[in-house]
Amino acid sequence: MKFFYVIPVEMVHAPANIGSHSLDLGNGKALICIDWKDDFQEAEWCAREGVMPLPHPIFQMAEPLQDEHIAHLKGRFAFNNGDNIHHLIRQAAKLDPWMRLHVL
């Protein structure tokens, strides 16, 4: 399952040997999606300073993105009030197809 995060651009290559794709947000931050193989790795990643997890694409799909997330993402993506993680994923997938939840 892919999870999405806003991170400092210098951390883009930090999840070595893990399937990840990123988009530079142009403000010193990047949107990264990582296909974790185990929960321990994901928890360890989230505990790092500078890692801002976005809502879970399945369990939190109806939750609107927080203002803090939108503040980092709005330079690259367009948002309306109440947009959720799937609105972001659709826009990101237009720039990089590997950002889709499932790649066929």
PyMOL CGO cylinders between C-alpha atoms (Angstrom):
from pymol import cmd
from pymol.cgo import CYLINDER

trace = [
    CYLINDER, 0.00, 0.00, 0.00, 1.33, 3.42, -0.92, 0.3, 1, 1, 1, 1, 1, 1,
    CYLINDER, 1.33, 3.42, -0.92, 1.42, 6.16, 1.70, 0.3, 1, 1, 1, 1, 1, 1,
    CYLINDER, 1.42, 6.16, 1.70, 1.96, 9.86, 1.00, 0.3, 1, 1, 1, 1, 1, 1,
    CYLINDER, 1.96, 9.86, 1.00, 4.08, 12.40, 2.86, 0.3, 1, 1, 1, 1, 1, 1,
    CYLINDER, 4.08, 12.40, 2.86, 5.34, 15.96, 2.62, 0.3, 1, 1, 1, 1, 1, 1,
    CYLINDER, 5.34, 15.96, 2.62, 9.06, 15.99, 3.38, 0.3, 1, 1, 1, 1, 1, 1,
    CYLINDER, 9.06, 15.99, 3.38, 12.06, 18.30, 3.00, 0.3, 1, 1, 1, 1, 1, 1,
    CYLINDER, 12.06, 18.30, 3.00, 13.57, 17.78, -0.48, 0.3, 1, 1, 1, 1, 1, 1,
    CYLINDER, 13.57, 17.78, -0.48, 16.89, 16.65, 1.01, 0.3, 1, 1, 1, 1, 1, 1,
    CYLINDER, 16.89, 16.65, 1.01, 15.10, 13.57, 2.39, 0.3, 1, 1, 1, 1, 1, 1,
    CYLINDER, 15.10, 13.57, 2.39, 13.85, 12.37, -1.02, 0.3, 1, 1, 1, 1, 1, 1,
    CYLINDER, 13.85, 12.37, -1.02, 16.52, 9.67, -1.26, 0.3, 1, 1, 1, 1, 1, 1,
    CYLINDER, 16.52, 9.67, -1.26, 16.32, 8.67, 2.43, 0.3, 1, 1, 1, 1, 1, 1,
    CYLINDER, 16.32, 8.67, 2.43, 13.99, 5.66, 1.99, 0.3, 1, 1, 1, 1, 1, 1,
    CYLINDER, 13.99, 5.66, 1.99, 16.69, 3.74, 0.11, 0.3, 1, 1, 1, 1, 1, 1,
    CYLINDER, 16.69, 3.74, 0.11, 15.78, 0.36, -1.37, 0.3, 1, 1, 1, 1, 1, 1,
    CYLINDER, 15.78, 0.36, -1.37, 12.08, 1.05, -1.00, 0.3, 1, 1, 1, 1, 1, 1,
    CYLINDER, 12.08, 1.05, -1.00, 9.68, 1.76, -3.87, 0.3, 1, 1, 1, 1, 1, 1,
    CYLINDER, 9.68, 1.76, -3.87, 9.21, 5.51, -3.72, 0.3, 1, 1, 1, 1, 1, 1,
    CYLINDER, 9.21, 5.51, -3.72, 8.39, 8.33, -6.12, 0.3, 1, 1, 1, 1, 1, 1,
    CYLINDER, 8.39, 8.33, -6.12, 8.49, 12.03, -5.43, 0.3, 1, 1, 1, 1, 1, 1,
    CYLINDER, 8.49, 12.03, -5.43, 7.52, 15.39, -6.86, 0.3, 1, 1, 1, 1, 1, 1,
    CYLINDER, 7.52, 15.39, -6.86, 9.37, 18.58, -5.96, 0.3, 1, 1, 1, 1, 1, 1,
    CYLINDER, 9.37, 18.58, -5.96, 6.91, 21.14, -4.60, 0.3, 1, 1, 1, 1, 1, 1,
    CYLINDER, 6.91, 21.14, -4.60, 9.23, 24.05, -5.40, 0.3, 1, 1, 1, 1, 1, 1,
    CYLINDER, 9.23, 24.05, -5.40, 9.30, 25.36, -1.82, 0.3, 1, 1, 1, 1, 1, 1,
    CYLINDER, 9.30, 25.36, -1.82, 12.00, 23.20, -0.27, 0.3, 1, 1, 1, 1, 1, 1,
    CYLINDER, 12.00, 23.20, -0.27, 9.47, 20.39, 0.23, 0.3, 1, 1, 1, 1, 1, 1,
    CYLINDER, 9.47, 20.39, 0.23, 8.56, 17.33, -1.80, 0.3, 1, 1, 1, 1, 1, 1,
    CYLINDER, 8.56, 17.33, -1.80, 5.53, 15.09, -2.05, 0.3, 1, 1, 1, 1, 1, 1,
    CYLINDER, 5.53, 15.09, -2.05, 6.65, 11.49, -1.77, 0.3, 1, 1, 1, 1, 1, 1,
    CYLINDER, 6.65, 11.49, -1.77, 4.72, 8.24, -2.01, 0.3, 1, 1, 1, 1, 1, 1,
    CYLINDER, 4.72, 8.24, -2.01, 6.26, 5.12, -0.56, 0.3, 1, 1, 1, 1, 1, 1,
    CYLINDER, 6.26, 5.12, -0.56, 5.10, 1.54, -1.02, 0.3, 1, 1, 1, 1, 1, 1,
    CYLINDER, 5.10, 1.54, -1.02, 6.02, 0.11, 2.39, 0.3, 1, 1, 1, 1, 1, 1,
    CYLINDER, 6.02, 0.11, 2.39, 6.59, -3.60, 2.82, 0.3, 1, 1, 1, 1, 1, 1,
    CYLINDER, 6.59, -3.60, 2.82, 6.17, -3.63, 6.60, 0.3, 1, 1, 1, 1, 1, 1,
    CYLINDER, 6.17, -3.63, 6.60, 4.61, -1.51, 9.33, 0.3, 1, 1, 1, 1, 1, 1,
    CYLINDER, 4.61, -1.51, 9.33, 7.84, -1.16, 11.29, 0.3, 1, 1, 1, 1, 1, 1,
    CYLINDER, 7.84, -1.16, 11.29, 9.59, 0.65, 8.43, 0.3, 1, 1, 1, 1, 1, 1,
    CYLINDER, 9.59, 0.65, 8.43, 6.63, 2.96, 8.00, 0.3, 1, 1, 1, 1, 1, 1,
    CYLINDER, 6.63, 2.96, 8.00, 6.47, 3.81, 11.72, 0.3, 1, 1, 1, 1, 1, 1,
    CYLINDER, 6.47, 3.81, 11.72, 10.22, 4.43, 11.81, 0.3, 1, 1, 1, 1, 1, 1,
    CYLINDER, 10.22, 4.43, 11.81, 9.93, 6.78, 8.80, 0.3, 1, 1, 1, 1, 1, 1,
    CYLINDER, 9.93, 6.78, 8.80, 7.04, 8.73, 10.32, 0.3, 1, 1, 1, 1, 1, 1,
    CYLINDER, 7.04, 8.73, 10.32, 9.06, 9.31, 13.51, 0.3, 1, 1, 1, 1, 1, 1,
    CYLINDER, 9.06, 9.31, 13.51, 11.74, 11.20, 11.58, 0.3, 1, 1, 1, 1, 1, 1,
    CYLINDER, 11.74, 11.20, 11.58, 11.89, 14.95, 11.96, 0.3, 1, 1, 1, 1, 1, 1,
    CYLINDER, 11.89, 14.95, 11.96, 10.43, 16.74, 8.95, 0.3, 1, 1, 1, 1, 1, 1,
    CYLINDER, 10.43, 16.74, 8.95, 8.18, 13.89, 7.79, 0.3, 1, 1, 1, 1, 1, 1,
    CYLINDER, 8.18, 13.89, 7.79, 4.55, 15.04, 7.56, 0.3, 1, 1, 1, 1, 1, 1,
    CYLINDER, 4.55, 15.04, 7.56, 2.22, 12.10, 6.87, 0.3, 1, 1, 1, 1, 1, 1,
    CYLINDER, 2.22, 12.10, 6.87, -0.85, 12.75, 4.76, 0.3, 1, 1, 1, 1, 1, 1,
    CYLINDER, -0.85, 12.75, 4.76, -4.14, 10.99, 5.54, 0.3, 1, 1, 1, 1, 1, 1,
    CYLINDER, -4.14, 10.99, 5.54, -4.28, 7.25, 4.94, 0.3, 1, 1, 1, 1, 1, 1,
    CYLINDER, -4.28, 7.25, 4.94, -5.65, 6.72, 1.39, 0.3, 1, 1, 1, 1, 1, 1,
    CYLINDER, -5.65, 6.72, 1.39, -8.14, 4.06, 2.53, 0.3, 1, 1, 1, 1, 1, 1,
    CYLINDER, -8.14, 4.06, 2.53, -8.97, 4.53, 6.21, 0.3, 1, 1, 1, 1, 1, 1,
    CYLINDER, -8.97, 4.53, 6.21, -8.91, 8.35, 6.16, 0.3, 1, 1, 1, 1, 1, 1,
    CYLINDER, -8.91, 8.35, 6.16, -9.98, 8.95, 2.57, 0.3, 1, 1, 1, 1, 1, 1,
    CYLINDER, -9.98, 8.95, 2.57, -12.93, 11.19, 3.49, 0.3, 1, 1, 1, 1, 1, 1,
    CYLINDER, -12.93, 11.19, 3.49, -10.93, 13.45, 5.79, 0.3, 1, 1, 1, 1, 1, 1,
    CYLINDER, -10.93, 13.45, 5.79, -10.14, 16.83, 4.26, 0.3, 1, 1, 1, 1, 1, 1,
    CYLINDER, -10.14, 16.83, 4.26, -6.48, 17.70, 3.95, 0.3, 1, 1, 1, 1, 1, 1,
    CYLINDER, -6.48, 17.70, 3.95, -5.31, 19.86, 6.83, 0.3, 1, 1, 1, 1, 1, 1,
    CYLINDER, -5.31, 19.86, 6.83, -4.36, 23.50, 6.32, 0.3, 1, 1, 1, 1, 1, 1,
    CYLINDER, -4.36, 23.50, 6.32, -0.77, 22.63, 7.19, 0.3, 1, 1, 1, 1, 1, 1,
    CYLINDER, -0.77, 22.63, 7.19, -0.63, 20.10, 4.33, 0.3, 1, 1, 1, 1, 1, 1,
    CYLINDER, -0.63, 20.10, 4.33, -2.29, 22.45, 1.86, 0.3, 1, 1, 1, 1, 1, 1,
    CYLINDER, -2.29, 22.45, 1.86, 0.14, 25.25, 2.76, 0.3, 1, 1, 1, 1, 1, 1,
    CYLINDER, 0.14, 25.25, 2.76, 3.02, 23.09, 1.48, 0.3, 1, 1, 1, 1, 1, 1,
    CYLINDER, 3.02, 23.09, 1.48, 1.16, 21.61, -1.50, 0.3, 1, 1, 1, 1, 1, 1,
    CYLINDER, 1.16, 21.61, -1.50, -0.74, 24.61, -2.91, 0.3, 1, 1, 1, 1, 1, 1,
    CYLINDER, -0.74, 24.61, -2.91, 2.20, 25.94, -4.92, 0.3, 1, 1, 1, 1, 1, 1,
    CYLINDER, 2.20, 25.94, -4.92, 2.08, 22.83, -7.14, 0.3, 1, 1, 1, 1, 1, 1,
    CYLINDER, 2.08, 22.83, -7.14, -1.54, 21.65, -6.81, 0.3, 1, 1, 1, 1, 1, 1,
    CYLINDER, -1.54, 21.65, -6.81, -4.97, 23.29, -6.82, 0.3, 1, 1, 1, 1, 1, 1,
    CYLINDER, -4.97, 23.29, -6.82, -7.32, 22.69, -3.91, 0.3, 1, 1, 1, 1, 1, 1,
    CYLINDER, -7.32, 22.69, -3.91, -10.91, 23.44, -3.03, 0.3, 1, 1, 1, 1, 1, 1,
    CYLINDER, -10.91, 23.44, -3.03, -12.30, 23.58, 0.47, 0.3, 1, 1, 1, 1, 1, 1,
    CYLINDER, -12.30, 23.58, 0.47, -12.77, 20.02, 1.78, 0.3, 1, 1, 1, 1, 1, 1,
    CYLINDER, -12.77, 20.02, 1.78, -10.51, 18.26, -0.75, 0.3, 1, 1, 1, 1, 1, 1,
    CYLINDER, -10.51, 18.26, -0.75, -9.08, 14.98, 0.50, 0.3, 1, 1, 1, 1, 1, 1,
    CYLINDER, -9.08, 14.98, 0.50, -6.10, 12.71, -0.22, 0.3, 1, 1, 1, 1, 1, 1,
    CYLINDER, -6.10, 12.71, -0.22, -7.71, 11.35, -3.39, 0.3, 1, 1, 1, 1, 1, 1,
    CYLINDER, -7.71, 11.35, -3.39, -7.99, 14.82, -4.90, 0.3, 1, 1, 1, 1, 1, 1,
    CYLINDER, -7.99, 14.82, -4.90, -4.26, 15.20, -4.34, 0.3, 1, 1, 1, 1, 1, 1,
    CYLINDER, -4.26, 15.20, -4.34, -3.43, 11.73, -5.70, 0.3, 1, 1, 1, 1, 1, 1,
    CYLINDER, -3.43, 11.73, -5.70, -5.39, 12.39, -8.91, 0.3, 1, 1, 1, 1, 1, 1,
    CYLINDER, -5.39, 12.39, -8.91, -3.46, 15.61, -9.52, 0.3, 1, 1, 1, 1, 1, 1,
    CYLINDER, -3.46, 15.61, -9.52, -0.10, 14.05, -8.63, 0.3, 1, 1, 1, 1, 1, 1,
    CYLINDER, -0.10, 14.05, -8.63, -0.74, 11.05, -10.93, 0.3, 1, 1, 1, 1, 1, 1,
    CYLINDER, -0.74, 11.05, -10.93, -1.12, 13.43, -13.87, 0.3, 1, 1, 1, 1, 1, 1,
    CYLINDER, -1.12, 13.43, -13.87, 2.47, 14.52, -13.28, 0.3, 1, 1, 1, 1, 1, 1,
    CYLINDER, 2.47, 14.52, -13.28, 3.85, 11.08, -12.39, 0.3, 1, 1, 1, 1, 1, 1,
    CYLINDER, 3.85, 11.08, -12.39, 1.74, 7.97, -13.08, 0.3, 1, 1, 1, 1, 1, 1,
    CYLINDER, 1.74, 7.97, -13.08, 3.63, 6.08, -10.35, 0.3, 1, 1, 1, 1, 1, 1,
    CYLINDER, 3.63, 6.08, -10.35, 1.89, 8.33, -7.81, 0.3, 1, 1, 1, 1, 1, 1,
    CYLINDER, 1.89, 8.33, -7.81, -1.37, 6.45, -8.40, 0.3, 1, 1, 1, 1, 1, 1,
    CYLINDER, -1.37, 6.45, -8.40, -2.41, 4.10, -5.63, 0.3, 1, 1, 1, 1, 1, 1,
    CYLINDER, -2.41, 4.10, -5.63, -2.35, 1.12, -7.99, 0.3, 1, 1, 1, 1, 1, 1,
    CYLINDER, -2.35, 1.12, -7.99, -0.26, 0.94, -11.12, 0.3, 1, 1, 1, 1, 1, 1,
    CYLINDER, -0.26, 0.94, -11.12, -1.47, -1.65, -13.61, 0.3, 1, 1, 1, 1, 1, 1,
]
cmd.load_cgo(trace, "trace")
